[in-house]
Structure formats: C-alpha cells, structure tokens
C-alpha cells in the first residue's frame, strides 16, 4: 500500500500543470459569507495546491486529492458556503498566479515571512519546520548540518526550503567547510524520486513530510526542527482572508481544528488566527 501511495504521489508530479476540478457543491440553502466581488468565480473558492507532500497534500492511489490541507480547504469552503475548486500547480507559479487572480487562495502551506506578507494576505494556521531526509539506511551517516558539507541536496524550486538550504550552505562556507551542491526540482515528489535514484544525497522538505517518509521506511529523517516557522494560507482579498480567519476560529472553538490536526499528526498553531498583509 505504501508503494502504491508513493507511486501515486510521484505520478502527480508528472500530471499536467493545471488540473482544476470542482470537488463538491456549496451546502444547499446556505448564504455565501464572501461576496462574489471578492472571488474570481461567483460562489466558488478556487484554491491552488501542489499535492506532492504526504500527509499534508497528496494524490492517493485512486487519483484523488487527499491530506490535511485538502480536508481543511474543503471545510473552509463548506463553512463559507462556497463551492470548492482545486488547481494543481507547482509552487513557483502560485504567488504570481494569486496576484494575477487565477485563484483565490494558496492552500499549500506557504511558510510565513514578513516579505511575503507585504505581497499578499497571510493567515498562519500550522506549526512547521524544515527537515532533511537521506537515502535509505543513511549510508553517508548524515547526523548534523556539518555532515551536509560537500553533499548534493535536492529541494523544491522557489520555496522557503530552498532559501534555508542556501543559508545552511552559506553558513558552512563561512565556517571554512565545503558548500552544499543544491539541485532544485519542480516539486518535492521529483526531488524524492531523485533521492531514490541516487541523483542527490539528501532532500530538504517539511518536517511532517520527512516524518511521513521516515515512518514508511522510505527515507530516514536525519535532521528536523530546523527554522521553525508557521505555515500559512495566502489570499489576495483581505475580506476573504478575514472570513477564513473566522472559520478557523470557529473550528478551534468546536474542536474540529484539533481533531483534524490530530488525525494527521501535524503540529497545531497555538496563537490566534490573525490576517497579516497589505491594508
């Protein structure tokens, strides 16, 4: 089963860049909480996602979107009385696409940074961190950041993880050690595929994802808890973002937020759900 799931995740990386599909309808008789003027399609919440990060977001063996962020997006749309629609696309295109009004919300666990919050409305909802996975059995005995000196590390193009891997390399060089050779890939599934094939010696990803692969016995999580930073939903419309913040607050109050995160074993965001972005 684990092999089938991994194959499905890797297949998602080879799918066409755009694969939008309406997954459900808004509840009957429900009044939308967001005006159509704040949405790119009337009565619809269009969300971008890169489903290559199990258990957070992935495609199962039946070709269906799954994961914590998928379930969260579906619940948000339901509570807003909007029809959910998903656009599968690589992360590097998500922020430009949001600015161009190609989707209403980036739902791929965007790491929060003050720089990003100057460009879009960000809503922190999940505790996250960076981790590194090694090849099966950890043949190079990677146990510390210093062990990455001179190694080839794969990472998704354009994300927080790439920037932090480059920061790790710069720190190694500043301390007189060899730089990391960084290889970027369109998404994490391809990066892990390269690790399996021996084309890279480690992969930088998200803590929860590295833990998932470790638990499956695929790739040991050799470093974790690096650069702890909240993951965020991102939106162009501040009105929409504020309504989503209200939904998360409601979910926290009724226990469904905790239940969802516990089901996937993901760390919860403990502060209030506050929108940060351009006024």
Secondary structure in CASP SS format (residue, H / E / C, confidence):
PFRMAT SS
TARGET T0000
AUTHOR 0000-0000-0000
METHOD secondary structure of the structure
MODEL  1
X C 1.00
X H 1.00
X H 1.00
X H 1.00
X H 1.00
X H 1.00
X H 1.00
X H 1.00
X H 1.00
X H 1.00
X H 1.00
X H 1.00
X H 1.00
X C 1.00
X C 1.00
X C 1.00
X C 1.00
X C 1.00
X C 1.00
X C 1.00
X E 1.00
X E 1.00
X C 1.00
X C 1.00
X C 1.00
X C 1.00
X C 1.00
X C 1.00
X C 1.00
X C 1.00
X C 1.00
X C 1.00
X C 1.00
X C 1.00
X C 1.00
X H 1.00
X H 1.00
X H 1.00
X C 1.00
X C 1.00
X E 1.00
X C 1.00
X C 1.00
X E 1.00
X E 1.00
X E 1.00
X E 1.00
X E 1.00
X E 1.00
X C 1.00
X C 1.00
X E 1.00
X E 1.00
X C 1.00
X C 1.00
X C 1.00
X E 1.00
X E 1.00
X E 1.00
X C 1.00
X C 1.00
X C 1.00
X C 1.00
X C 1.00
X E 1.00
X E 1.00
X C 1.00
X H 1.00
X H 1.00
X H 1.00
X H 1.00
X H 1.00
X H 1.00
X H 1.00
X H 1.00
X H 1.00
X H 1.00
X H 1.00
X H 1.00
X C 1.00
X C 1.00
X C 1.00
X E 1.00
X E 1.00
X E 1.00
X E 1.00
X E 1.00
X E 1.00
X C 1.00
X C 1.00
X H 1.00
X H 1.00
X H 1.00
X H 1.00
X H 1.00
X H 1.00
X H 1.00
X H 1.00
X H 1.00
X C 1.00
X C 1.00
X C 1.00
X C 1.00
X C 1.00
X E 1.00
X E 1.00
X E 1.00
X E 1.00
X E 1.00
X E 1.00
X E 1.00
X C 1.00
X C 1.00
X H 1.00
X H 1.00
X H 1.00
X H 1.00
X C 1.00
X C 1.00
X C 1.00
X E 1.00
X E 1.00
X E 1.00
X E 1.00
X E 1.00
X E 1.00
X E 1.00
X E 1.00
X E 1.00
X E 1.00
X E 1.00
X E 1.00
X E 1.00
X E 1.00
X C 1.00
X C 1.00
X C 1.00
X C 1.00
X C 1.00
X C 1.00
X C 1.00
X C 1.00
X C 1.00
X C 1.00
X H 1.00
X H 1.00
X H 1.00
X H 1.00
X C 1.00
X C 1.00
X C 1.00
X E 1.00
X E 1.00
X E 1.00
X E 1.00
X E 1.00
X C 1.00
X C 1.00
X C 1.00
X H 1.00
X H 1.00
X H 1.00
X H 1.00
X H 1.00
X H 1.00
X H 1.00
X H 1.00
X H 1.00
X H 1.00
X H 1.00
X H 1.00
X H 1.00
X H 1.00
X H 1.00
X C 1.00
X C 1.00
X C 1.00
X C 1.00
X C 1.00
X C 1.00
X E 1.00
X E 1.00
X E 1.00
X E 1.00
X E 1.00
X C 1.00
X C 1.00
X H 1.00
X H 1.00
X H 1.00
X H 1.00
X H 1.00
X H 1.00
X H 1.00
X H 1.00
X H 1.00
X C 1.00
X C 1.00
X C 1.00
X C 1.00
X C 1.00
X E 1.00
X E 1.00
X E 1.00
X E 1.00
X E 1.00
X H 1.00
X H 1.00
X H 1.00
X H 1.00
X H 1.00
X H 1.00
X H 1.00
X H 1.00
X H 1.00
X H 1.00
X C 1.00
X C 1.00
X C 1.00
X C 1.00
X E 1.00
X E 1.00
X E 1.00
X E 1.00
X E 1.00
X E 1.00
X E 1.00
X E 1.00
X E 1.00
X E 1.00
X E 1.00
X E 1.00
X E 1.00
X E 1.00
X E 1.00
X C 1.00
X C 1.00
X H 1.00
X H 1.00
X H 1.00
X H 1.00
X H 1.00
X H 1.00
X H 1.00
X H 1.00
X H 1.00
X H 1.00
X H 1.00
X H 1.00
X H 1.00
X H 1.00
X H 1.00
X H 1.00
X H 1.00
X C 1.00
X H 1.00
X H 1.00
X H 1.00
X H 1.00
X H 1.00
X H 1.00
X H 1.00
X H 1.00
X H 1.00
X C 1.00
X C 1.00
X C 1.00
X E 1.00
X C 1.00
X C 1.00
X C 1.00
X C 1.00
X C 1.00
X C 1.00
X E 1.00
X E 1.00
X C 1.00
X C 1.00
X C 1.00
END
